[in-house]
Amino acid sequence: MNLINRGFISVKPSNLFIQWAHQYDKNLIFSQNAEATIYLIEEDFWDDEILIKKYANYIAFNEFNSLGVLPSNWPKEFNLNSIAEWFDCQLGCTCIDLIDLPITKEAIN
């Protein structure tokens, strides 16, 4: 086991996001029980709200983009100050790697 020098933001869709996504694509099958996306962040932080706002644009872009929705088609009600209404974000500061293999990175657009 290895302690990784990162914290994380765990992101799940809120009911608002799910309702909007189903309006955009009625064939989507996901709910608030969907698997979370984990975003690795700096290890030391003190204010969750400031940190979520710091990364809100990246999180929103990835979450909406994963549905194939361009920023020009995002819901009109969405703004970076209301990210908590659209996503359930939980922060943590302990990441432990249980696998004895190197961590690899792959860029996403």
Buried (B, 14 or more C-beta within 10 A) or exposed (E): EEEEEBBBBBBBBBEBBBEBBBEBEEEEEBEEEEEBBBBEBEBEBEEEEEBBBBBBEEBBBBBBBEBEBEEEEBBEEBEBEEBEBBBBBEBEEEBEEEEEEEEEEEEEE
